[in-house]
Amino acid sequence: MALHQHIKRIARFKGDRLRFHRTLYFPRHFLWGASTSAYQVEGKNIHSDWWQWEKNSSQRFRSGNACDHYELYEKDFDYAKDLHQNAHRFSIEWSRIEPKEGEWDRNAIEHYRSVILALHKRHIKPIITLHHFTNPEWFQKKGGWARRRSVFYFSRFVRFVIGELGDIAHFWITVNEPMVYCTMSYLSGVWPPGKKSYFLANLAYHNLARAHREAYSIIHGIYKKKDWHPPKVGAAINSVSLHTYQKHSFLSWLFMRVSDWIWNHSFYFLTGETHDFIGINYYFHYRLKEPHFRTIKFFLEARNEKREMSSVGWEVYPQGIFDVLLDFRRYKIPIYITENGIATTNESKRSRYIVSYLKEVYHAIQAGVDVRGYFYWSLMDNFEWEKGFAPRFGLLDVNYKTYQRTYRQAALVYSEVCRTNSIPHHLLAYIGHSVEREKRK
């Protein structure tokens, strides 16, 4: 008996359970959206340390007007609504709210109130980040996150913002990717303040952890005092998946365990039970050929093995997000994928990326991981820090001369996922499933 005939015969007895390539449905009330950060899309954040950093060297990219989202946010949210997104993650720019130490800009806080209300009007849930890499210039001049006093300044900012906006927003991310921030700003020195010190990087990391703990307490305290709906408070961590070429080497095993703890779990160790949810930003899969201490570059670059990569050299490895989600199941609290995306100018590749990664998220949910939302990075092309405007992450293409937005092919693919709360069967063709398609009406 031919193999395919045997499978069909079994299927008649097992029924629908053997239809492996059917539509994949996500849990009810799943959040579907995209993410942005203020400095990367708003433009003209002239009181930010990044703005000053750009001005200090002619070799650095200038953010300028970025995507002019500060003026065009209503139109951008119309795009998000048309793409059937029911949630949106964005950040509040600290340097706009407090351009000078202890002085609050009422126009800026009212602007962000209008932003939140614009999302509500479109039935899009606001997910708000309080610190996404950038700081006020005055804060940096006082020593930034390498000074213990930094926690006091940030807590004061948090208390003001929550007091002003907490009545219309309930989902808060305190800090974004603290490990990445400390590595880029205090270790490699390619972000402001441009330091290269293990000691300062470690100090800043611990201060960010303290800041998160303080912010968590402040936010919950204000909501309880004002009898508002209980908030959700957490952090967004850059999580990595790891692979070793020497599976039976104790030294390699130990190195991987330490690396996993530092990148994926150290922040939770430092902050304890001050998380109502886990925010996961997933982009990176690292391969360790052999452990050594000759350089901080321990991991093999994907291009060495001619693997599929994004335009910025990050490996495309969908299974990694499944591995990370299973790992974070240990905390037994809800998980939101607060960032995941690819920089590319190939729309078939972007579509394949979205479908393949979401399929792994679906499998993680089936494995018992409490995932409740997914946010693609990013809603639109934007200013990508030291890389400038060249990387194209957006669901919307941005013409930086006219600020015109245009739907990309992958945006329509993701829109169908958002609309149906599923990966429809026919979209699996993007990842090479050569099976008979379901009949479509």
PAZA-64332 format. One record per residue (C-alpha): residue number from 1; residue in one letter; chain; x, y, z. Coordinates in steps of 0.02 Angstrom, whole numbers. Example, Ala and Ser with C-alpha at 12.3 -4.5 7.8 and 13.67 -1.06 7.14 Angstrom:
1|A|A|615|-225|390 $
2|S|A|684|-53|357 $
END
This chain:
1|M|A|0|0|0 $
2|A|A|69|172|-49 $
3|L|A|116|285|95 $
4|H|A|-8|422|49 $
5|Q|A|-150|295|39 $
6|H|A|-101|228|210 $
7|I|A|-107|404|283 $
8|K|A|-279|435|208 $
9|R|A|-342|272|280 $
10|I|A|-281|319|454 $
11|A|A|-357|492|436 $
12|R|A|-529|418|406 $
13|F|A|-520|339|579 $
14|K|A|-431|481|669 $
15|G|A|-532|618|588 $
16|D|A|-478|797|599 $
17|R|A|-336|764|721 $
18|L|A|-216|716|581 $
19|R|A|-245|872|478 $
20|F|A|-81|953|525 $
21|H|A|-94|1099|404 $
22|R|A|-262|1174|448 $
23|T|A|-297|1353|502 $
24|L|A|-207|1391|665 $
25|Y|A|-317|1487|787 $
26|F|A|-253|1594|930 $
27|P|A|-339|1617|1099 $
28|R|A|-487|1735|1113 $
29|H|A|-446|1916|1156 $
30|F|A|-269|1896|1090 $
31|L|A|-185|2064|1062 $
32|W|A|-121|2099|887 $
33|G|A|-23|2256|852 $
34|A|A|140|2341|809 $
35|S|A|268|2439|908 $
36|T|A|355|2606|893 $
37|S|A|463|2713|1005 $
38|A|A|447|2902|1021 $
39|Y|A|622|2953|969 $
40|Q|A|623|2839|818 $
41|V|A|462|2905|741 $
42|E|A|410|3072|815 $
43|G|A|549|3187|756 $
44|K|A|626|3344|833 $
45|N|A|658|3275|1007 $
46|I|A|777|3419|1035 $
47|H|A|794|3399|1224 $
48|S|A|849|3217|1214 $
49|D|A|1025|3153|1247 $
50|W|A|1016|3066|1077 $
51|W|A|983|3232|989 $
52|Q|A|1139|3305|1069 $
53|W|A|1237|3146|1030 $
54|E|A|1195|3165|845 $
55|K|A|1251|3347|844 $
56|N|A|1418|3307|926 $
57|S|A|1486|3215|773 $
58|S|A|1463|3241|587 $
59|Q|A|1486|3053|565 $
60|R|A|1323|3011|655 $
61|F|A|1153|2996|574 $
62|R|A|1029|3136|611 $
63|S|A|853|3088|661 $
64|G|A|781|3258|610 $
65|N|A|594|3244|579 $
66|A|A|605|3053|585 $
67|C|A|432|2998|522 $
68|D|A|345|3157|584 $
69|H|A|233|3044|687 $
70|Y|A|214|3182|817 $
71|E|A|105|3273|691 $
72|L|A|39|3125|592 $
73|Y|A|-10|3004|733 $
74|E|A|-196|3012|691 $
75|K|A|-163|2955|512 $
76|D|A|-42|2822|572 $
77|F|A|-173|2751|690 $
78|D|A|-297|2748|545 $
79|Y|A|-173|2636|456 $
80|A|A|-161|2524|610 $
81|K|A|-351|2515|620 $
82|D|A|-365|2474|434 $
83|L|A|-240|2333|463 $
84|H|A|-359|2261|596 $
85|Q|A|-239|2288|741 $
86|N|A|-322|2294|912 $
87|A|A|-171|2356|1012 $
88|H|A|-24|2473|988 $
89|R|A|137|2490|1086 $
90|F|A|221|2660|1091 $
91|S|A|332|2759|1209 $
92|I|A|320|2926|1297 $
93|E|A|473|3036|1271 $
94|W|A|539|3086|1442 $
95|S|A|635|3235|1370 $
96|R|A|474|3309|1300 $
97|I|A|383|3293|1467 $
98|E|A|528|3359|1572 $
99|P|A|640|3462|1454 $
100|K|A|722|3546|1604 $
101|E|A|749|3466|1773 $
102|G|A|591|3475|1877 $
103|E|A|492|3573|1746 $
104|W|A|343|3489|1664 $
105|D|A|285|3534|1490 $
106|R|A|95|3537|1495 $
107|N|A|79|3541|1305 $
108|A|A|182|3382|1292 $
109|I|A|80|3285|1419 $
110|E|A|-81|3343|1336 $
111|H|A|-11|3283|1170 $
112|Y|A|13|3108|1238 $
113|R|A|-160|3113|1314 $
114|S|A|-226|3150|1140 $
115|V|A|-124|3004|1072 $
116|I|A|-201|2884|1196 $
117|L|A|-377|2948|1163 $
118|A|A|-348|2931|976 $
119|L|A|-309|2747|1002 $
120|H|A|-463|2723|1112 $
121|K|A|-569|2806|978 $
122|R|A|-513|2670|857 $
123|H|A|-537|2531|986 $
124|I|A|-349|2502|992 $
125|K|A|-276|2460|1163 $
126|P|A|-129|2573|1211 $
127|I|A|27|2486|1279 $
128|I|A|142|2623|1344 $
129|T|A|330|2616|1371 $
130|L|A|403|2741|1494 $
131|H|A|586|2722|1447 $
132|H|A|640|2669|1273 $
133|F|A|828|2705|1270 $
134|T|A|822|2896|1269 $
135|N|A|843|3019|1414 $
136|P|A|831|3206|1441 $
137|E|A|994|3296|1405 $
138|W|A|997|3367|1582 $
139|F|A|982|3190|1653 $
140|Q|A|1132|3130|1553 $
141|K|A|1235|3280|1609 $
142|K|A|1204|3227|1788 $
143|G|A|1283|3058|1753 $
144|G|A|1134|2966|1678 $
145|W|A|1098|2788|1731 $
146|A|A|1272|2765|1801 $
147|R|A|1222|2871|1952 $
148|R|A|1116|2806|2095 $
149|R|A|1015|2968|2092 $
150|S|A|949|2915|1921 $
151|V|A|816|2809|2005 $
152|F|A|748|2961|2096 $
153|Y|A|735|3063|1935 $
154|F|A|650|2924|1840 $
155|S|A|529|2888|1983 $
156|R|A|479|3071|1987 $
157|F|A|443|3064|1800 $
158|V|A|342|2905|1819 $
159|R|A|239|2978|1961 $
160|F|A|196|3131|1856 $
161|V|A|150|3034|1698 $
162|I|A|42|2907|1790 $
163|G|A|-46|3045|1886 $
164|E|A|-87|3132|1722 $
165|L|A|-128|2983|1609 $
166|G|A|-169|2837|1722 $
167|D|A|-355|2867|1710 $
168|I|A|-355|2824|1524 $
169|A|A|-214|2695|1512 $
170|H|A|-184|2537|1613 $
171|F|A|-45|2441|1525 $
172|W|A|131|2502|1562 $
173|I|A|306|2445|1513 $
174|T|A|431|2525|1631 $
175|V|A|595|2501|1535 $
176|N|A|638|2430|1365 $
177|E|A|785|2310|1342 $
178|P|A|892|2364|1490 $
179|M|A|1032|2243|1444 $
180|V|A|1041|2310|1266 $
181|Y|A|1041|2489|1328 $
182|C|A|1183|2458|1450 $
183|T|A|1285|2360|1323 $
184|M|A|1269|2489|1185 $
185|S|A|1286|2643|1297 $
186|Y|A|1412|2590|1429 $
187|L|A|1508|2442|1354 $
188|S|A|1525|2460|1165 $
189|G|A|1500|2647|1175 $
190|V|A|1404|2669|1011 $
191|W|A|1256|2751|1099 $
192|P|A|1261|2900|1217 $
193|P|A|1349|2929|1333 $
194|G|A|1478|2828|1234 $
195|K|A|1566|2741|1380 $
196|K|A|1667|2580|1375 $
197|S|A|1668|2512|1552 $
198|Y|A|1609|2347|1625 $
199|F|A|1591|2434|1792 $
200|L|A|1479|2573|1726 $
201|A|A|1376|2451|1622 $
202|N|A|1345|2343|1775 $
203|L|A|1302|2495|1881 $
204|A|A|1179|2562|1752 $
205|Y|A|1098|2391|1736 $
206|H|A|1069|2379|1923 $
207|N|A|1000|2556|1927 $
208|L|A|877|2514|1789 $
209|A|A|821|2363|1890 $
210|R|A|796|2474|2043 $
211|A|A|703|2599|1934 $
212|H|A|586|2462|1875 $
213|R|A|550|2407|2052 $
214|E|A|513|2585|2106 $
215|A|A|404|2618|1954 $
216|Y|A|305|2459|1985 $
217|S|A|270|2512|2163 $
218|I|A|226|2691|2113 $
219|I|A|106|2639|1975 $
220|H|A|12|2513|2079 $
221|G|A|8|2634|2225 $
222|I|A|-70|2775|2123 $
223|Y|A|-200|2662|2044 $
224|K|A|-250|2592|2213 $
225|K|A|-261|2764|2293 $
226|K|A|-369|2833|2152 $
227|D|A|-473|2675|2141 $
228|W|A|-436|2654|1956 $
229|H|A|-446|2489|1864 $
230|P|A|-293|2385|1917 $
231|P|A|-145|2414|1800 $
232|K|A|-31|2291|1713 $
233|V|A|152|2333|1738 $
234|G|A|305|2245|1669 $
235|A|A|467|2267|1572 $
236|A|A|517|2223|1393 $
237|I|A|672|2113|1389 $
238|N|A|779|2075|1237 $
239|S|A|778|1886|1243 $
240|V|A|898|1777|1145 $
241|S|A|902|1594|1095 $
242|L|A|1068|1503|1105 $
243|H|A|1149|1353|1021 $
244|T|A|1315|1267|1055 $
245|Y|A|1412|1164|930 $
246|Q|A|1487|1059|1070 $
247|K|A|1335|984|1153 $
248|H|A|1435|863|1260 $
249|S|A|1564|987|1321 $
250|F|A|1540|1037|1503 $
251|L|A|1629|1203|1474 $
252|S|A|1514|1243|1329 $
253|W|A|1362|1192|1431 $
254|L|A|1417|1303|1575 $
255|F|A|1454|1449|1458 $
256|M|A|1281|1434|1380 $
257|R|A|1194|1425|1549 $
258|V|A|1284|1581|1609 $
259|S|A|1246|1673|1446 $
260|D|A|1064|1624|1455 $
261|W|A|1051|1684|1635 $
262|I|A|1134|1851|1598 $
263|W|A|1034|1894|1442 $
264|N|A|867|1813|1479 $
265|H|A|845|1802|1667 $
266|S|A|960|1918|1764 $
267|F|A|838|2064|1757 $
268|Y|A|701|1957|1832 $
269|F|A|823|1898|1966 $
270|L|A|857|2080|2012 $
271|T|A|675|2135|2008 $
272|G|A|587|1988|2089 $
273|E|A|398|1980|2086 $
274|T|A|371|2156|2018 $
275|H|A|299|2100|1852 $
276|D|A|117|2075|1805 $
277|F|A|174|2008|1637 $
278|I|A|332|1970|1540 $
279|G|A|373|2073|1386 $
280|I|A|485|1981|1262 $
281|N|A|576|2066|1119 $
282|Y|A|645|1928|1010 $
283|Y|A|769|1952|866 $
284|F|A|929|1857|903 $
285|H|A|990|1678|890 $
286|Y|A|1172|1654|943 $
287|R|A|1285|1507|898 $
288|L|A|1434|1462|1006 $
289|K|A|1571|1368|914 $
290|E|A|1686|1357|1065 $
291|P|A|1697|1455|1228 $
292|H|A|1848|1568|1246 $
293|F|A|1895|1729|1330 $
294|R|A|2006|1810|1200 $
295|T|A|1870|1934|1151 $
296|I|A|1692|1981|1202 $
297|K|A|1635|1917|1031 $
298|F|A|1600|1740|1086 $
299|F|A|1468|1695|959 $
300|L|A|1485|1646|777 $
301|E|A|1406|1765|652 $
302|A|A|1267|1691|547 $
303|R|A|1347|1751|386 $
304|N|A|1494|1634|417 $
305|E|A|1379|1487|380 $
306|K|A|1284|1578|242 $
307|R|A|1124|1572|343 $
308|E|A|969|1675|303 $
309|M|A|984|1847|381 $
310|S|A|897|2015|388 $
311|S|A|975|2165|302 $
312|V|A|1061|2211|466 $
313|G|A|1140|2039|486 $
314|W|A|1022|1959|612 $
315|E|A|989|1774|583 $
316|V|A|815|1719|535 $
317|Y|A|780|1574|653 $
318|P|A|594|1550|693 $
319|Q|A|617|1404|813 $
320|G|A|714|1520|929 $
321|I|A|557|1612|981 $
322|F|A|477|1445|1027 $
323|D|A|628|1399|1133 $
324|V|A|627|1567|1223 $
325|L|A|440|1560|1258 $
326|L|A|455|1386|1331 $
327|D|A|599|1446|1439 $
328|F|A|499|1593|1509 $
329|R|A|351|1482|1552 $
330|R|A|441|1454|1719 $
331|Y|A|381|1623|1785 $
332|K|A|198|1572|1772 $
333|I|A|136|1744|1722 $
334|P|A|64|1805|1555 $
335|I|A|185|1839|1412 $
336|Y|A|171|1970|1276 $
337|I|A|289|1973|1127 $
338|T|A|319|2160|1131 $
339|E|A|437|2162|981 $
340|N|A|480|2044|839 $
341|G|A|518|2093|661 $
342|I|A|640|2097|516 $
343|A|A|734|2230|420 $
344|T|A|721|2188|235 $
345|T|A|671|2260|67 $
346|N|A|608|2089|10 $
347|E|A|422|2079|47 $
348|S|A|409|1892|15 $
349|K|A|544|1871|147 $
350|R|A|453|1984|270 $
351|S|A|290|1890|243 $
352|R|A|378|1723|266 $
353|Y|A|460|1790|424 $
354|I|A|295|1843|501 $
355|V|A|205|1680|461 $
356|S|A|348|1568|516 $
357|Y|A|377|1658|682 $
358|L|A|192|1667|721 $
359|K|A|177|1482|685 $
360|E|A|308|1449|820 $
361|V|A|213|1563|939 $
362|Y|A|58|1459|904 $
363|H|A|153|1298|945 $
364|A|A|216|1375|1106 $
365|I|A|38|1414|1157 $
366|Q|A|-10|1234|1119 $
367|A|A|136|1181|1230 $
368|G|A|58|1275|1376 $
369|V|A|142|1446|1368 $
370|D|A|23|1587|1417 $
371|V|A|55|1705|1271 $
372|R|A|-74|1842|1257 $
373|G|A|-13|1960|1123 $
374|Y|A|107|1992|980 $
375|F|A|177|2159|921 $
376|Y|A|271|2171|758 $
377|W|A|419|2292|751 $
378|S|A|377|2409|678 $
379|L|A|217|2491|619 $
380|M|A|319|2599|501 $
381|D|A|498|2621|445 $
382|N|A|593|2729|569 $
383|F|A|759|2796|633 $
384|E|A|859|2643|686 $
385|W|A|982|2724|806 $
386|E|A|1164|2708|750 $
387|K|A|1106|2626|587 $
388|G|A|1007|2778|530 $
389|F|A|860|2762|410 $
390|A|A|928|2623|298 $
391|P|A|850|2472|388 $
392|R|A|670|2446|334 $
393|F|A|571|2360|472 $
394|G|A|401|2437|440 $
395|L|A|235|2365|390 $
396|L|A|216|2537|312 $
397|D|A|346|2602|192 $
398|V|A|394|2782|233 $
399|N|A|451|2907|103 $
400|Y|A|566|3016|209 $
401|K|A|551|3163|88 $
402|T|A|361|3173|84 $
403|Y|A|320|3068|240 $
404|Q|A|197|2971|134 $
405|R|A|154|2799|204 $
406|T|A|120|2650|90 $
407|Y|A|59|2477|136 $
408|R|A|185|2339|109 $
409|Q|A|135|2165|51 $
410|A|A|179|2092|221 $
411|A|A|64|2219|305 $
412|L|A|-82|2140|213 $
413|V|A|-25|1966|264 $
414|Y|A|-13|2019|446 $
415|S|A|-181|2108|430 $
416|E|A|-265|1945|385 $
417|V|A|-190|1863|538 $
418|C|A|-253|2006|647 $
419|R|A|-426|2004|568 $
420|T|A|-453|1817|587 $
421|N|A|-356|1793|750 $
422|S|A|-270|1650|661 $
423|I|A|-143|1597|533 $
424|P|A|-262|1552|392 $
425|H|A|-219|1391|303 $
426|H|A|-174|1474|138 $
427|L|A|-42|1585|222 $
428|L|A|59|1430|266 $
429|A|A|110|1427|84 $
430|Y|A|234|1566|130 $
431|I|A|336|1440|228 $
432|G|A|332|1303|98 $
433|H|A|188|1190|152 $
434|S|A|152|1091|-6 $
435|V|A|-15|1022|48 $
436|E|A|-186|1031|-31 $
437|R|A|-265|1197|12 $
438|E|A|-433|1213|95 $
439|K|A|-568|1275|-21 $
440|R|A|-593|1462|-1 $
441|K|A|-760|1545|-21 $
END
